[in-house]
Amino acid sequence: MIDLYTWSTPNGRKVSIMLEECGLAYRVHRIDIGKGDQFTPEYVAINPNSKIPAIVDPDGPDGKPIRMMESGAILVYLAAKTGRFLPLGLRGRYQALEWLMFQMGGVGPMFGQAHHFMRAKKDEIPYGSERYGNEAKRLYGVLDARLAATPFLAAEYSLADIATYPWVARFEWHRVDLAAFPRVKRWFDTISMRPAVARGMAVPA
Ligand SMILES: N[C@@H](CCC(=O)N[C@@H](CS)C(=O)NCC(=O)O)C(=O)O
């Protein structure tokens, strides 16, 4: 049974969706990042960067336990472990990794900053909201253009979609009207219908 250390945020939900999609058994440990659980010595031993998510798999690649931080690396690990959601063909595989990195380097950090300036700060700082709000909209444009060519970010449903979905699910938080990005909306609605996605989005309960 894999131990998942998580909280109710998009980065955590990427991993719970992947675990659900892969049909892997897992146990949820709630790391309340509002209360500072991420800084306890016990948790830092699992994630030296004091962020969620993290996993511990007692059955690592060499049969010994492995701990992992960084949601993108965890998705790649789980895809390799199960042979799912990372295409086997090299072209498809690199496409999926390309869009996973786009999520990790662009969508996650930029939407996260938009949320910070638009919601977390008590006194809204217009410069921050405008800068990260504009960048979020620009990234939606990139996603929309990509999804005009393919139903999913890579040639098939993959870890790139799983990584991006929980961030787009917060479109209201970064003040984006999904109707303005019709291909993203179509993609979002399609993925929302997957039962494993609904289960993963409800973690932690
Ligand atoms: N690049 C990391 C980012 C993880 C991250 O920023 N997690 C946030 C929640 S979504 C967190 O734990 N924040 C707590 C903090 O910053 O103290 C990943 O993808 O795993």
The ligand as an SDF file (V2000), in Angstrom:
LIG
                    3D

 20 19  0  0  0  0  0  0  0  0999 V2000
    6.8060   21.6270   -7.4370 N   0  0  0  0  0  0  0  0  0  0  0  0
    6.1240   21.0730   -6.2940 C   0  0  0  0  0  0  0  0  0  0  0  0
    5.2360   22.1510   -5.7020 C   0  0  0  0  0  0  0  0  0  0  0  0
    4.5320   21.6700   -4.4630 C   0  0  0  0  0  0  0  0  0  0  0  0
    3.7910   22.8070   -3.7770 C   0  0  0  0  0  0  0  0  0  0  0  0
    4.0040   24.0050   -4.0480 O   0  0  0  0  0  0  0  0  0  0  0  0
    2.8890   22.4340   -2.8850 N   0  0  0  0  0  0  0  0  0  0  0  0
    2.1570   23.4240   -2.1240 C   0  0  0  0  0  0  0  0  0  0  0  0
    0.6660   23.0880   -2.1200 C   0  0  0  0  0  0  0  0  0  0  0  0
   -0.0220   23.0350   -3.7580 S   0  0  0  0  0  0  0  0  0  0  0  0
    2.6290   23.4020   -0.6670 C   0  0  0  0  0  0  0  0  0  0  0  0
    2.9060   22.3520   -0.1360 O   0  0  0  0  0  0  0  0  0  0  0  0
    2.7050   24.5830   -0.0370 N   0  0  0  0  0  0  0  0  0  0  0  0
    3.0770   24.6810    1.3400 C   0  0  0  0  0  0  0  0  0  0  0  0
    4.1280   25.7150    1.5740 C   0  0  0  0  0  0  0  0  0  0  0  0
    4.5440   26.3790    0.6210 O   0  0  0  0  0  0  0  0  0  0  0  0
    4.5280   25.8860    2.7400 O   0  0  0  0  0  0  0  0  0  0  0  0
    5.3050   19.8560   -6.7350 C   0  0  0  0  0  0  0  0  0  0  0  0
    4.7890   19.9010   -7.8460 O   0  0  0  0  0  0  0  0  0  0  0  0
    5.2220   18.8800   -5.9740 O   0  0  0  0  0  0  0  0  0  0  0  0
  1  2  1  0
  2  3  1  0
  2 18  1  0
  3  4  1  0
  4  5  1  0
  5  6  2  0
  5  7  1  0
  7  8  1  0
  8  9  1  0
  8 11  1  0
  9 10  1  0
 11 12  2  0
 11 13  1  0
 13 14  1  0
 14 15  1  0
 15 16  2  0
 15 17  1  0
 18 19  2  0
 18 20  1  0
M  END
$$$$
